[in-house]
Amino acid sequence: MQFSSIRRDWSANPMREMLAGAVATFALIPEVIAFSFVAGVDPQVGLFASFIIGIVIAFTGGRPAMISAAAGSVALVAAPLVHAHGLAYLFAAGLLAGVIQIVFGLLRLGVLMRFVSRSVRTGFVNALAILIFAAQLPHIVGGDWLAYGMLAAGLAVIYLVPRITTAIPSPLICIVVLTVASIALQLPVMTIADLGKLPDSLPVFGWPAVPMTLETLTIIAGPALAIAMVGLLESMMTASVVDDLTGTPSSKNRECAGLGIANTAASLFGGIAGCGMIGQTVSNVKYGGRGRLSTLFAGAFLLVLMVLLKPWVSQVPVAALVAIMVMVSIDTFDWSSLKTLVVHPKMSSAVMVVTVVVTVFSANLALGVTIGVLLSGVFFTFKVARLMKVETETDASRGQVKYRVSGQVFFASADVFIDAFDIEEAKGTSVVIDVSQAHFWDITAVAALDKVVDRFRAHDIATTVLGLNDASATLIGSLDSPAKLKEI
């Protein structure tokens, strides 16, 4: 089994894996450079990080075929630290963030992804697709006829070539065709060299140049925790998307620890921390990336492009990369979710829409997902609380009122539970509360049962609680509840 897993991850269709990784690499370049400017660092800091992260996580990550690199969400968190204290403190914070992520994985906290509903995941994917497209607008809006022509030509190549052949991914053909055309015709178009300074050497190992003091720890602790949590969240969400696309499972805990190792390495080699990149990952999977080889090649090829092939890469038209990213945004968006908006339950659709809106307008993926998860929890709690019912059965011959409780009694349904018992109705009788079809989940539920029992007892109404299941009885017994004294 272990051998088959290694073969699947590293040697299954290697040519297709490398070509898919190459597409992801070209999709990385404009975003990484843009995110570097957002973080307030030189582009080579982001590019070095992407190379290191890609190489390391290919071996340590828990989701084969996933592309990780310097990302915009982490850049947003890192920017204030860079502006306030400088680049060295960013490297130190990235190092600490990596350690936090490793601990997170070792504690097996990847299980928390179970609390992210499908509606939130869909909203996350759609929001990210919108943000990817929005990031291309500065290169599209206000361009001249030549820029629009190059973009149109690039999209035509990307979408028409697959009808002829799929031997080579069409985005790679797009890059070659547009680059050759711009050089041969000496077209005055923006190239990669115009986006920012590219690296001209290999990254060098070095410990962050910050004083090893408590003050330094105080400065970097908050940003490091934010970087760690944002990176974990985006990587876990991206891993889940790949799980769905490929129909294969992944190890979320290994991905957490693997990302931590990769970010630690990136920080020690002068790079910014990163996380999973959903747009590039979707592109990689679309063009055949399924194993770790595509991830490894994406990272290695990035270094080859930036250092060894720099003179040629510098001449690649930005329009070619914009065309690729437009394609990525179109493929990333879950178009079927628009049809299901009116079919799915309103609450689920609302969660998806809110996740998209918050993420897009805040440009903060972590905030959007967090609000989506909280909203999912609130809606779920509301739905479960409504399922709790109390039915009344009066037996005049025996002078008894029986209440049959069904459903879940917890903090959200406790008040409804209390209000269902009528003191006036039960006067002059005995009361039986049958909870065999109910479950008491928390101390609020136990307090509610206590309150009902105490009210009846205060009016000299004999009260018996029947049918507590083992879990509910254990909870009530541990709290020394008055209801326990009445149970038979």
N, C-alpha and C positions, 0 to 999 in steps of 0.2 A: 504493500500500500504506500509506504514511504517512497519507494523508488518510482512508482507511477506518478506520485504527486510531484516529485522533482522533475521528472520527464515532462509532465504537463506544463509546469511553470517555466521551464528553461529551454526545452528543445522541441516543443511542438510547433511546427511551421515557423522556424526562425526568421525566414525572409519576410513573411507577413508581419510578424511581431516587430521587426526592426523598421519596416516601412511605416507601420502604424505609429511607432514611437517617434519617428522623424516628423510625421504630421503634427503630433502633439508638441514637439520641440518648437517648430515654427509658430504654432499657436501660442506658445509661452512667451516668446520674445517681446512682442509689443506690450503685453500685460505686465510682465515683470518689470520692464523699464518704466512703465507708467506708475506702477505701485511703488517703485523705488523713489520716484519724485514725490509721491504722496507721503511717504515715510520721511522725506527730507534727507535721503542718502544718495550717493553716487550710483548710477545704474549698475556698475560692476559689482556693488555690494549685493544687489538683488540677484544678479546673474550668477555670481559665485555661489550664493546660497542655494539657488535652484539646481545648480550642478551637483553640489554636495548632497543636498536632500534627496535628489533623484537617485544618485548612486547608492547611498546608504539605505534608504527605505526599500529599495528593490530587494534587499536581503533581509531587512528587519521587519518590514510591514506585514500586516495581516490580510491585506486585500490585493491580490495580484491584479495587474493591469491598471491600477490606480496611479494617477500622476499627481505628485506633490511638489510644491515649489513655493517661492516667496509669493504671498497672496495679499490681496487688497484688504481683507478684513484684519489681518495681522498688522499691515502697514498703518491702518487707521489708529490702532491701539498704540503702536510704537512711535508715531509721529510726535506726540507731546514730550515723550522722554528724550528723544533726539534733540528737539528744539531747546529743552530746558537744561540738559546735562551733557549732550554730545554723543558721538558715535560709540565710544568705548562703553558707555553705560548701556547702550542698546545691546551690544554683544554680551555683556554681563547678564542683562535681563533675559536674553534669549537662552543663555546657558542655564540659568535658574528655571526658566520655563520648561526647558527640556527635561530637567530633573523631575519637576512636578509631573510632567506627562508620563515619565517612566514609572514613577510611584503610582500614578493613576492606573496604569496598565497592570502593574504588579498586584494591586489591590483588587483587580478584576472589576473595575467600575464601569467598564464598557457596557455592562448590562443595563445601564441607565438609558441606553438608546431605545429600550422597550417602551419607554414612556413617551416617545415621539410618535404621534399618530400619523397615519398615511396622509391625512389632510395637510398636516404641517410639512411633511416631506414633499408633497406635490407643490405646496406654496413656496417652499424653499427653492425647488428646481425652477419653477416659473419666474420667481423673483430674480434668481441669478441669471437666467436667460435674458431677462429685460436689462439687467445691469450690464451684462456683457455687450449687448447691442448698444446701450446708451454710451458705453465707453468708446464706441467707434464713431459716434456722432461728430466729435471735433474734427475728425479726418474726412467726414462726409459733407457736413453742412458748410456752405460757403466756398466749396471747392470750385475749380473751373471745369470747363467741358472735358479737358484732358483727364482730370482726376476721376470724374464720373465715368468716362469712357473706359479707363483702366479698371475701375471697380466692376463695371458691367461685364467687361471681358473676363475678369477673374471669376465672377459668379457663373458666367456661361461655361467656362472650362470646368469648374467644380461640379456643376450639375449635369452637363452634357457628356463629358468624357466617360462616366460610368456606363452610359448606354452603349459605348463602343468597346471598352475594356475596363476591367477592374484589377488587372495585373499590378498596376501601380496606382496608389491612392491619388485621386484627382487633385487634391490640394497641393501635392508636390509638383504635379505637372503645371498647375497654375503658377506656382512660384518660378519655375524654370521658364515658362513661356513669357510671362510678364517681365522677368528680369532680362532675358535675351532681347526682347522687343525694345525695352527702354534703353538698353546699352547700344543696340544696333542703330536705333533711330535717334539716339541722343535726346531722349525726351526729358524735358525739364520737370521731373516729378520728385516728390519727397521720397527719400530712401531711409533705410534703417539707420544709416550714419547720421541722419538729421535728428533722430530721436534722442540721442545722447551718446556719451563716450562709451565705447565698448572696451572690454578688458584686453590688455596686450601682454598678459603674463598669467601664470598659474597662481591659484590662491596659496597663501603661505600660512602655516600653522602658527598660532600665537595666542597666549592667554590675554584676556581683556585687560587693557592698561588702566585698571581702576584700583584704588586703595582697598586692601582687604580689611575693611572696618565695619562696625555695626551701622555707621551712617550710610555707607554704600548699600548695605543690605536693606536699610529702611527706604532708600531711594528706589531701588529696583524691585522690591517685593511686590508692590501693587501692580506695576506694569507687567511683571513676569507672570503673575497669577492670571491677569487679563489675557495676555498672549497665550498662555497655556490653555485656558478654557475656550477661548475663541477658536484656537487651532484645533483642539480636540473636537469641538462641536462641528466645525465645518468638515473635518476629515471623516467623522463618524457618519454625517449626513451623506457625504460623497460616497463612502463605502457602501451605504445602504442603497444608493442609486445604482451602483455597479452590480450589487447583489441582484437587484430587480432586472437590470438589463441583460445579465448573463445567466440568470437562473442558478447561480452558484452561491454557496455561503462564504462568509469571511470571518476571521477572528477579530472581533472588535477590541478585545483586550490586547492582543498582539499589535494591532494597529496603533493603539494608544502608546504603548511602550516603544514601538518602532519609530513613531513620529518623534518621541522624546529623544531617542538616540540620534536621529537625523538632525534635529534642531540643535542638539548639543554639539554635534560635529560641525554644523554650519557656523555656529557662533565662534567656534575655535579656529575656523578658517576665514574669519572676516566676513561673514554673511549674516543676513537678517533671518529670523525664524520664519517658518512657513507652515503650510498645511495642505490638505487635499485641494486640488483645482478641478472643479466639476466640469467646466467647459472643455478643458484639455483632456480630461478623463473620458468624457463622452465621445470626443473626437477620436481618441485612441481606441476605444471599444468599437466604435462604428467602423473603423477601418481594419479591424481584425485583431487588435490587441487583447489577449486573454491571460497572458502569463507575466511573470516577473521580468522576462527578457525585454518586453516593450518598455517597462518602466526604467530599467537599467540603460537601455539604449537612448531613451529620451534625455536622460541626464548626461550620459557620455557624449552624445551627439551635440548637445548644447555647448559643451566645452570645446569640442572640435570646431564648431561653427564660429564661436566667439574668439578663439585664439588662432588656430591653424588656418581657418578659411575666412578670417576677418576681412581681407580685401574684397572678396567676392560677396560675402554676406552683406557687407556695408552697402552694396549696390542694389539689394533687393528692394523693389518699390514697396512703400508702406501700403499702397492700394492692394497688393497681393495678400498681405497679412490681414488687412481689414476685410477683404472678401472671405478669407478663412474664418475670421471671428464672426462675421455675419452668418455664415453657414453653421458655425458652432452654436450660436444663439438660437437659430431656427431649429436645429436638431435637439437642443437641450430642452426647449419649451415643451411641456406636455400638452399638446393641442387637444387631446381627448378630454382633458379636464374642463374645457370650455363647454363641451356637450353635457358632461355629467353634472355641471353646476345646478341644473334644474331637475336632475334625476336623483342625486344624492340627498340625504336629509339636510334640511336648511342649516342646522348647526354645523355639520361637517363642511358644507360649502362656505359658511361664514368664516370658519377657522382658516380655510385655504386662502380666501380673499384677504382677510386681515393680515395673514403672514406675508402675502405678496406686497400689500400696501405699505406695511410698516417697514419691511426690508428695503423696498425701492426708495421710499421717501427719506429714510434715515441712512441709506447706504450702509447699514449695519446688519450683517447676516445673523449675528448672535442675538441681537435685540429682536429681530423679526421671529426667529425660531423660539426664543424664550417666551415671547408674548403668545405665540401660537400654541405652545405646550401648555401654558397657564390657562389659556382660553379653552383648550381641549379638556383640561381637567375640570374647569368650572362647568362646562356643558355636560360632561359625563356625570359629574356629581349631581347636577340638576335632574338629568334623566333617571338616574338610579333612585334618587330621592322620591321621585313621582311614582315609582313602582311600589312603594310601601303602602299597604292598606290595612285598615282595622274594620272588621265586620262585626256587627252586634247581633246576638241571638238571645231572646228573652224566653225563659221557661217559667211561666207563672205558677204552674203546679208545684214546682220545686222551689219557687222563690229565688230564682237564680238568673243572673245576667252573665252571659258568656261572651267574651271578646276574643275574636280570632285574628291574630296579627300575622300578616304575611309580608315578605320582602326584607329589605335591608334597613336596619335602624342604626343611624350614625349621626354625626353632627348636623348634616343637612336635612335630615328627616325627623330629628328628635322633637321639634316643636309641633309638627303635624301629628306625631305619635301621641304627644301629651293632650293635644286638643281633641283627639278622637274619643276620649273617655268622659262620659257625662255623669257627674256626681248625682244630680237630681234624678236621673233615670234609674240609678242603682240604689237609691235610698230604700231601706226596708227589705233588701235582698242580700244575697251573698254574691260575690263576684269571682269569676274564674277568668284569668287571662291566659289564653292558649297561644304560646309563642313557638309551637313546634314547626311552623312554616316561616319563621323569622330568624334573623341573625343579628346579634348585638356586637358592633364592631369596635366601639371606643368608649371612653369614660363618659362622653356626652350622652351616649345611648343608655349606659347604665344609670346615669343620673336621671334621665328621663323616666326610666322604669321605676326607679326609687321614688321619684316625685309622684307618679301615679299611685303607687302602693301607699305612700304616706298620706295622700289626699283621701283615699278610701278609708284608711284606718282612722284618720282624724274624724271621720263621720260615722265611726263605729260600724263600718261595713267590712265583713269578713272577706278577705282577699286571698286568693290562691293563684300562684304562677305555675303553669304547666308547660312541659315540653321543651325546656331549654336544651339546646344541643350542647355537646361537650365543650366546644370552644367558647360559647357564650357563658356557660355555667362556670368555666374556669376563670373567665374574666370577671364575672360578678363575684365569684368566691374570693378572688385575689384582692378585691376592693372592699371586702366585708360589707357588701350591700345589704340593706334591709330586705330587698327582694329575695336574697338567698334564704332568709329565715322563713319565708313564706312558701318556698318551692316545695312541692311534694312529688 
